[in-house]
Amino acid sequence: MAENNDNIDTGLQLPFEKPIARLQRQVIELQDEQVKTGRDYSSEVRQLRAQYISLLRKTYQALSPWETVQVARHPKRPLGRDYIDMIVKNFVELHGDRHFGDDQALVGGLGRIGTEKVLVLAHHKGRETKEKLACNFGCAQPEGYRKALRLMKLAEKFRLPVVALIDTQGAYPGIGSEERGVAEAIARNLLEMSRLRTPIVCVVIGEGGSGGALGIGVGDKVAILEYAYYSVISPEGCASILWRTGEKAPEAAQALKLTGGDLKKLGVVDDIIAEPLGGAHRNPAETAHNLEHYIVKTLRHLRRTETDELLTTRYETWRKKGKFVVGK
């Protein structure tokens, strides 16, 4: 896992990062003192920086599932449009589902990743308050999923692979969304993606929540960023159902097996994409590079497979994921 040693991160700190934050403050204070007094503290600064990197590495190597969820939700974590800006060249956004409207929570368009011409789909939560409201905090409505399906059919027609970047707590469960058939829209996407005659690569870049994630998540390859999570329900939602309190969210996160390591063991995801030390928010450019490299490599591999074989493998893979065991 790569790391950025040049800069001490001074952004928002997560609760479990308090010891790291103390070291950060010490480094900054010593640097300020060096500027004010003209004294040479470079040796002490180097020593503190080394301690900072060591503690950061030790902390992130031992994250609990709940701490992983916190990292996945970090306010400065790169969002769907951020990755589009960083890795998709000549992006042309396409709008509307041709039935009701255009959902800004689900972005779609044509572009190029590396040398590959692709159709890109991405959840987008928004960064500022106004944008978050416009994007419904990344919770897509039926028109978003119908727009995604329209664009995927376009990709199939022009033999373009589909790349889906997933980052949502779930589809929007509001009255209007239900009235317009959000469950049907997601179910329709599951059916159509399972038989779409073009390669599909799905990557969970932040939160992968329930049917809202699955609505653009049926692919030939499913990957997850190292500090993202993928689950049938949010930890808070699970805790409120099982224990009638959201305070049990850490226990729920543990039980849900939602981290990349657990998901790969269970066969839910195929690959884990490395993030820089301390998470994607500390070095978005490096994370984008890792993501681009994975997508290009995977698409080149999938392109060598005959379409009928691709569909058969996709179908069998997802049938296996649908199996479950009832405990005694």
Steps between C-alpha positions, in 0.01 A plus 500: 500500500644831394520804724547874482781600738544856375205666667340470840123481453325777691145425388204363690596226745294188566439397863754215493766734356541715814851365585603566139358854524710568811817409311389720211458796732845442649659503155317818400583676828868408468509624141337829606750537783784442255371782278450741792834443676722400209625199697558171318248235605526295179626192684210510748251561218632199307470285810142611564410447134635145519290439813197645320541270199561199724192569712286569193609171343443304823155656546379437145630143495278419797176683417181349637203463262334804659815708458511392134144632462613832648785523249262415214281793611782752549377843382811550287497155340495522117149469355369364172546822302847546649613170352335583169695828491826322586490187283236543225627697203260686267204420723163585347215476750164366383181600680151373568310172506253604223212426740505741793817704546873516562633371832820678603578230757595268213735641237555335162685573182755406237874541523838332494688333787859443394464378144157345561182665372235444767161589637540623857232489770564649843309583814572856613421629850594863451760702688335825614154525659323622185659225290424235762133595492494496120664156502280376785819403688571231241171315552370444148131487409335283231577752226869464586494124455291528182748753364780256582319221315440722197870580485604138549281400206675773301836353601385155391391637162837662435701217662640718776590350840320633807689631804287557812631693803283424802467736797159509667338408829205373299227599259274782620202350691273808485133491406552644151783258432284205605202627299716518188617142552853506640486128584394414145771725354772328702363153426488583129864610511603175670331302223635708214855525636514124542451459124656820362721401208800712591764482778403657834744603774358621833703666776377601845684828563341596833174365634328204337153491647235240425295502179611854427849365439383187321297712256824571312704223663450182295829457316749255358746628758410670828776677693511715812738769617698399806309718749157484338220271618219300337197378693133408483422781744683779681639406844265754662200353318597149603551605862164680515324184378684244714566700818254790464787748532755650263761490776566136413624596151860384572372152595277497192793594276696208642214256439425621146845400364506814288874565457698415189687217669185326620318560172780345298508194726124463451528539123289816488781704343778385271774751578609761755659818361769647725462849644783730615599479864228669703227469237403648165431845649869540584612446141214504247737509200673177599166332569376607157816360342446164672136497393584585139768231486257238631222596257727501193663169595164334568336627181789373290458157659122497448528611137691180423198292604226410252169672578303177550764367737501833684123482552511136613773574753319812624175308546664209684700736722193692611296184551766384745485834682126449541538181703445518873518268801247493783666459839370255757 
